[in-house]
């Protein structure tokens, strides 16, 4: 893998609660410069869509996944219509932990069917048992999602073990605490296809 291929696996991200429009534009500009993708809050998608020709992702149901299913679906459609190329959707962790897998699958399936762009399902792996992670993977597959994502980054770091487990079901985006090129490489070696990181520029600059 050369530097350009490595950069193309990175979703350079800014999703903190104090993120400004300027922050979002800065991430998109950096993504264009370094060859990464960009991930910004949904409220800024339409503002930054024309800033650069990069793959632009945003989040749905962020950060807890507890929105009503209809609201999540509307948010997904609005984000796509605003110009998002990919959607990272937070699963309803409480429903999953309660064993209500049918509701989890139905919510995801309706959302996936509502948009013509790739959907990554954020499972919040740090909050789940291995059995729950497997059920989340099964729900995402049944819903015809495109990726599984380890977490939002707010509940704990991505781990190699979680990437390996989730990769049994769908391609994986590892996200959370990936702040060095070495950690990014470890996730890719474990089977991750994408990396979500606020340190996207540093990851690319550290590539040799």
C-alpha positions as CSV (number, residue, x, y, z in Angstrom):
1,X,0.0,0.0,0.0
2,X,1.4,3.4,-1.0
3,X,0.7,6.7,0.7
4,X,-2.1,7.6,-1.7
5,X,-3.8,4.3,-1.1
6,X,-3.4,4.7,2.6
7,X,-4.8,8.3,2.5
8,X,-7.9,7.1,0.6
9,X,-8.7,4.8,3.5
10,X,-8.9,7.7,6.0
11,X,-12.0,9.6,6.8
12,X,-10.6,12.9,8.2
13,X,-13.2,13.8,10.8
14,X,-14.5,16.7,12.8
15,X,-17.6,15.9,14.9
16,X,-17.2,17.6,18.3
17,X,-20.0,19.6,19.9
18,X,-18.2,22.9,19.4
19,X,-17.4,22.3,15.7
20,X,-17.8,25.5,13.7
21,X,-18.5,26.0,10.0
22,X,-14.8,27.0,9.6
23,X,-13.7,23.8,11.3
24,X,-15.8,21.8,8.8
25,X,-14.4,23.7,5.8
26,X,-10.9,23.2,7.2
27,X,-11.3,19.4,7.3
28,X,-12.6,19.4,3.8
29,X,-9.7,21.5,2.6
30,X,-7.2,19.2,4.4
31,X,-8.9,16.1,2.9
32,X,-8.5,17.6,-0.6
33,X,-4.8,18.4,0.1
34,X,-3.9,15.1,1.6
35,X,-6.1,12.8,-0.5
36,X,-8.4,11.6,2.3
37,X,-12.1,11.6,2.7
38,X,-13.9,14.0,5.0
39,X,-16.6,13.5,7.7
40,X,-18.4,16.6,9.0
41,X,-21.6,17.3,11.0
42,X,-24.8,17.1,9.0
43,X,-25.6,20.8,9.6
44,X,-22.6,21.8,7.5
45,X,-22.8,19.3,4.6
46,X,-24.5,21.7,2.2
47,X,-22.1,24.5,3.2
48,X,-18.9,22.5,2.5
49,X,-20.2,20.3,-0.4
50,X,-18.8,22.7,-3.0
51,X,-15.5,23.4,-1.3
52,X,-13.6,20.5,-2.8
53,X,-14.0,17.3,-4.8
54,X,-13.7,14.8,-1.9
55,X,-15.8,11.9,-0.7
56,X,-18.0,13.6,2.0
57,X,-19.5,11.6,4.8
58,X,-21.7,12.7,7.7
59,X,-23.5,11.1,10.6
60,X,-27.1,10.2,11.4
61,X,-28.6,9.6,14.8
62,X,-25.4,10.9,16.3
63,X,-24.0,10.4,18.9
64,X,-26.4,8.1,20.9
65,X,-28.6,6.5,18.2
66,X,-31.8,7.0,20.2
67,X,-33.7,9.2,17.7
68,X,-37.1,7.8,16.6
69,X,-36.7,5.6,13.5
70,X,-38.7,8.1,11.3
71,X,-36.4,10.9,12.4
72,X,-33.3,9.0,11.6
73,X,-34.7,8.2,8.2
74,X,-35.6,11.8,7.5
75,X,-32.1,12.9,8.7
76,X,-30.5,10.4,6.3
77,X,-32.5,11.6,3.4
78,X,-31.8,15.3,4.2
79,X,-28.1,14.6,4.5
80,X,-28.0,12.8,1.1
81,X,-30.0,15.6,-0.5
82,X,-27.6,18.1,1.0
83,X,-24.7,16.4,-0.8
84,X,-23.4,13.6,1.5
85,X,-21.7,10.8,-0.3
86,X,-21.8,8.4,2.7
87,X,-23.8,8.1,5.9
88,X,-22.5,6.8,9.3
89,X,-25.6,5.8,11.3
90,X,-25.6,5.1,15.0
91,X,-27.4,1.9,15.9
92,X,-29.9,2.1,18.8
93,X,-27.7,0.5,21.4
94,X,-30.4,0.2,24.0
95,X,-32.7,-1.7,21.7
96,X,-29.8,-4.0,20.8
97,X,-28.9,-4.7,24.5
98,X,-32.6,-5.3,25.2
99,X,-32.6,-8.1,22.6
100,X,-35.0,-6.2,20.3
101,X,-33.1,-7.2,17.2
102,X,-36.1,-7.1,14.9
103,X,-36.6,-3.4,15.7
104,X,-32.9,-2.7,15.2
105,X,-32.9,-4.4,11.8
106,X,-36.2,-2.8,10.7
107,X,-34.9,0.7,11.6
108,X,-31.7,0.2,9.6
109,X,-33.4,-1.5,6.7
110,X,-35.8,1.4,6.2
111,X,-33.0,3.9,6.4
112,X,-30.8,2.0,3.9
113,X,-33.7,1.7,1.5
114,X,-34.4,5.5,1.7
115,X,-31.0,6.6,0.4
116,X,-28.9,5.6,-2.7
117,X,-25.5,6.1,-0.9
118,X,-23.4,3.8,1.3
119,X,-24.5,3.4,4.9
120,X,-22.1,2.5,7.7
121,X,-23.7,1.2,10.9
122,X,-22.0,2.5,14.0
123,X,-22.3,-0.2,16.6
124,X,-20.6,1.4,19.6
125,X,-18.5,-1.7,20.2
126,X,-17.0,-0.5,23.5
127,X,-20.5,-0.7,25.0
128,X,-21.3,-4.2,23.7
129,X,-20.5,-7.8,24.6
130,X,-19.0,-9.9,21.8
131,X,-22.5,-11.6,21.5
132,X,-24.1,-8.2,21.1
133,X,-21.6,-7.2,18.5
134,X,-22.4,-10.3,16.5
135,X,-26.1,-9.6,16.7
136,X,-25.4,-6.0,15.5
137,X,-23.4,-7.4,12.6
138,X,-26.3,-9.8,11.7
139,X,-28.7,-6.9,11.9
140,X,-26.6,-4.7,9.6
141,X,-26.2,-7.5,7.1
142,X,-30.0,-8.2,7.1
143,X,-30.6,-4.5,6.6
144,X,-28.3,-4.5,3.5
145,X,-25.9,-1.9,5.1
146,X,-22.5,-1.4,3.5
147,X,-20.1,-1.2,6.5
148,X,-19.9,-1.7,10.2
149,X,-18.2,1.0,12.2
150,X,-16.7,0.3,15.5
151,X,-17.9,3.4,17.3
152,X,-18.5,7.1,17.5
153,X,-15.2,7.6,19.4
154,X,-17.1,8.9,22.5
155,X,-17.5,5.6,24.2
156,X,-14.0,4.3,23.9
157,X,-11.3,3.4,21.4
158,X,-11.4,1.0,18.5
159,X,-9.6,-2.3,19.1
160,X,-8.0,-4.8,16.9
161,X,-10.3,-7.5,18.4
162,X,-13.4,-5.6,17.5
163,X,-12.3,-5.0,14.0
164,X,-11.5,-8.7,13.5
165,X,-14.9,-9.7,14.9
166,X,-17.0,-7.2,12.9
167,X,-15.1,-7.9,9.7
168,X,-16.7,-11.4,9.7
169,X,-19.9,-9.6,8.7
170,X,-19.2,-6.5,6.6
171,X,-16.3,-4.2,5.7
172,X,-15.3,-2.3,8.8
173,X,-14.5,1.3,9.5
174,X,-12.4,1.6,12.7
175,X,-13.0,4.8,14.6
176,X,-12.0,6.0,18.1
177,X,-8.6,6.8,19.5
178,X,-6.7,6.2,16.2
179,X,-4.2,9.0,16.6
180,X,-1.0,7.5,15.2
181,X,-0.1,5.9,11.9
182,X,0.9,2.8,13.8
183,X,-2.6,2.4,15.3
184,X,-4.1,3.0,11.9
185,X,-1.9,0.3,10.3
186,X,-2.9,-2.1,13.1
187,X,-6.6,-1.6,12.3
188,X,-6.0,-2.1,8.6
189,X,-3.9,-5.2,9.2
190,X,-6.8,-6.5,11.3
191,X,-9.2,-6.1,8.4
192,X,-10.5,-2.6,8.5
193,X,-11.2,-1.0,5.1
194,X,-11.6,2.5,6.4
195,X,-10.3,4.6,9.3
196,X,-12.2,7.4,11.0
197,X,-10.0,9.9,12.8
198,X,-9.8,13.6,13.7
199,X,-6.0,13.1,13.3
200,X,-6.4,12.2,9.6
201,X,-3.7,14.6,8.5
202,X,-1.2,13.4,11.1
203,X,-1.9,9.8,10.0
204,X,-1.0,10.5,6.4
205,X,2.0,12.6,7.3
206,X,3.3,9.7,9.4
207,X,3.0,7.2,6.6
208,X,6.3,5.9,5.2
